[in-house]
Amino acid sequence: VELMSVAASPALPLGDHLCENGFECVEILPSTNDAHGGVIVDLKDPMDPEIFASLLKSSLLQWKKQRKDGVWIKLPIELVNLVEIAVK
């Protein structure tokens, strides 16, 4: 599994591309592994809610495949528009 960061313009989210065997690549939310088998998503930059919803869905599918035990999503108050999407 190869993981690389991708720089984005201010209008687009900063995401990661996860490629398996060089064939299938999906964009996922940037995250770090935690000490308990889960991941931490620490968002700081503005993001369109529809893009966030799409990235969250693909991220959750990938993390489930990776058998992650939990997901922590940190959102500053400036990104309150993403809270409802995150909890659904």
KOLLUM-96527 format. One record per residue (C-alpha): residue in three letters; y, x, z. Coordinates in pm, whole numbers, padded with zeros to 5 digits, always signed. Last residue first. Layout:
residues N
ALAYXZ/...
end
This chain:
residues 88
LYS+01091-02413+01021/VAL+01244-02174+01277/ALA+01375-01920+01026/ILE+01525-02182+00794/GLU+01721-02341+01079/VAL+01846-02000+01192/LEU+01971-01883+00851/ASN+02319-02042+00869/VAL+02369-01866+01205/LEU+02403-01539+01015/GLU+02736-01439+01173/ILE+02578-01496+01516/PRO+02352-01195+01457/LEU+01993-01266+01351/LYS+01689-01084+01486/ILE+01357-01211+01352/TRP+01048-01118+01553/VAL+00717-01170+01374/GLY+00376-01172+01539/ASP+00016-01055+01528/LYS+00019-00897+01183/ARG-00309-00943+00996/GLN-00192-00753+00686/LYS-00267-01062+00476/LYS-00061-01262+00729/TRP+00219-01010+00692/GLN+00212-01057+00315/LEU+00222-01437+00335/LEU+00498-01425+00597/SER+00703-01195+00376/SER+00665-01419+00070/LYS+00789-01720+00269/LEU+01068-01527+00438/LEU+01187-01386+00106/SER+01205-01735-00047/ALA+01383-01884+00255/PHE+01627-01591+00269/ILE+01705-01632-00102/GLU+01775-02002-00050/PRO+01991-01928+00257/ASP+02207-01675+00065/MET+02228-01357+00270/PRO+02501-01194+00476/ASP+02409-00848+00610/LYS+02270-00765+00956/LEU+01907-00872+00953/ASP+01665-00712+01199/VAL+01311-00816+01101/ILE+01060-00690+01357/VAL+00689-00679+01278/GLY+00371-00734+01476/GLY+00081-00523+01596/HIS+00207-00479+01952/ALA+00417-00162+01928/ASP+00641-00308+01658/ASN+00628-00246+01285/THR+00960-00238+01104/SER+01099-00492+00864/PRO+01300-00545+00546/LEU+01227-00894+00411/ILE+00976-00908+00128/GLU+00988-00871-00249/VAL+00651-00893-00416/CYS+00481-00638-00637/GLU+00135-00678-00788/PHE+00003-00406-01014/GLY+00052-00061-00860/ASN-00259-00098-00647/GLU-00062-00322-00413/CYS+00315-00314-00431/LEU+00543-00431-00151/HIS+00907-00436-00248/ASP+01154-00425+00036/GLY+01470-00625+00072/LEU+01844-00590+00110/PRO+01973-00930+00017/LEU+02188-00998-00288/ALA+02561-01075-00309/PRO+02653-00743-00146/SER+02466-00553-00421/ALA+02117-00434-00340/ALA+01945-00111-00248/VAL+01567-00124-00259/SER+01352+00020+00014/MET+00998+00126-00062/LEU+00655+00032+00064/GLU+00334+00142-00104/VAL+00000+00000+00000/
end
